[in-house]
């Protein structure tokens, strides 16, 4: 997508602080961190929202979740855990129309989030 912020980051058109990258996914630090550990895990395939995912995307979505927990554990959060958030559309406060998982850890997180 030509106007998608995350597609531009994935393509290297916009710099980011990468946490991980392979052929299917990219992970990078959030520009406005809400916890000591806060990064995003994003598929390279443009899927606007979770509601737009198809059956053919199931394995990719599973890989996103698996990699998210693996990367959080690698940052010292395996014992106490963290939060994995997928905002979806307007009511879910999704601000970039490209599915992504916010991964937060390193401190106790309040509930409800607000």
C-alpha positions as CSV (number, residue, x, y, z in Angstrom):
1,X,0.0,0.0,0.0
2,X,1.5,3.3,-1.1
3,X,0.2,5.4,1.8
4,X,0.6,2.8,4.6
5,X,3.0,3.9,7.4
6,X,3.9,0.4,8.3
7,X,4.4,-0.7,4.7
8,X,6.8,2.2,4.3
9,X,8.7,1.2,7.5
10,X,8.9,-2.4,6.2
11,X,10.2,-1.2,2.8
12,X,12.9,0.9,4.5
13,X,11.4,4.2,3.4
14,X,10.9,5.3,7.0
15,X,13.6,4.5,9.6
16,X,12.7,2.4,12.7
17,X,14.5,0.7,15.6
18,X,14.1,-2.9,14.5
19,X,13.8,-5.7,17.0
20,X,13.4,-8.5,14.5
21,X,12.8,-9.2,10.8
22,X,12.4,-12.2,8.6
23,X,10.6,-12.9,5.2
24,X,7.1,-12.6,6.7
25,X,7.2,-10.3,9.7
26,X,9.0,-7.2,11.1
27,X,9.1,-6.1,14.7
28,X,10.2,-2.6,15.8
29,X,10.1,-0.3,18.9
30,X,7.0,1.8,19.3
31,X,7.7,5.5,18.8
32,X,5.7,6.4,22.0
33,X,6.5,3.6,24.4
34,X,4.0,3.0,27.2
35,X,6.2,0.5,29.2
36,X,9.9,-0.2,29.5
37,X,9.5,-2.8,26.8
38,X,7.1,-1.8,24.0
39,X,7.4,-2.9,20.4
40,X,5.2,-3.8,17.5
41,X,5.1,-7.0,15.6
42,X,3.8,-6.5,12.0
43,X,3.2,-8.8,9.1
44,X,4.9,-7.7,5.9
45,X,1.7,-8.6,4.0
46,X,-0.6,-5.7,4.2
47,X,-3.7,-6.7,6.1
48,X,-5.6,-3.5,7.2
49,X,-7.3,-4.9,10.3
50,X,-7.8,-8.2,12.1
51,X,-11.4,-8.2,10.7
52,X,-9.8,-8.3,7.2
53,X,-7.8,-11.4,7.8
54,X,-8.7,-14.5,5.7
55,X,-8.3,-18.2,6.4
56,X,-5.2,-18.2,4.3
57,X,-3.7,-15.7,6.9
58,X,-4.2,-18.0,9.9
59,X,-0.6,-19.4,9.9
60,X,0.8,-15.9,9.6
61,X,-1.3,-14.6,12.5
62,X,-0.1,-17.5,14.6
63,X,3.5,-16.7,13.7
64,X,3.0,-13.1,14.8
65,X,1.7,-14.2,18.2
66,X,4.5,-16.8,18.6
67,X,7.2,-14.3,17.7
68,X,5.7,-11.7,19.9
69,X,6.0,-13.9,23.0
70,X,9.4,-15.1,22.0
71,X,10.7,-11.5,21.6
72,X,9.2,-10.4,24.9
73,X,10.8,-13.4,26.7
74,X,14.1,-12.5,25.1
75,X,13.8,-9.0,26.8
76,X,13.6,-10.5,30.3
77,X,9.8,-10.7,30.6
78,X,9.3,-14.5,30.5
79,X,8.7,-14.9,34.2
80,X,6.3,-12.0,34.8
81,X,4.8,-11.8,31.3
82,X,3.4,-8.8,29.6
83,X,0.5,-7.6,27.4
84,X,-0.2,-8.4,23.8
85,X,-2.7,-5.9,22.2
86,X,-4.3,-5.9,18.7
87,X,-6.4,-2.7,18.3
88,X,-9.0,-3.1,15.6
89,X,-10.8,-0.4,13.7
90,X,-12.2,2.9,15.1
91,X,-13.8,1.6,18.3
92,X,-10.6,-0.4,19.1
93,X,-8.5,2.7,18.6
94,X,-6.5,1.4,15.7
95,X,-4.5,4.3,14.3
96,X,-2.5,2.6,11.5
97,X,-4.5,0.5,9.1
98,X,-2.1,-2.4,9.0
99,X,-2.6,-5.2,11.5
100,X,0.0,-5.1,14.3
101,X,0.5,-6.4,17.8
102,X,1.6,-4.1,20.5
103,X,3.9,-6.0,22.9
104,X,4.4,-4.4,26.3
105,X,6.3,-5.6,29.4
106,X,8.8,-4.7,32.1
107,X,6.3,-3.3,34.6
108,X,2.8,-4.1,36.0
109,X,0.1,-3.0,33.5
110,X,-3.2,-1.6,34.8
111,X,-6.6,-3.0,33.7
112,X,-8.8,-1.7,32.3
113,X,-6.5,0.2,30.0
114,X,-8.8,3.2,29.6
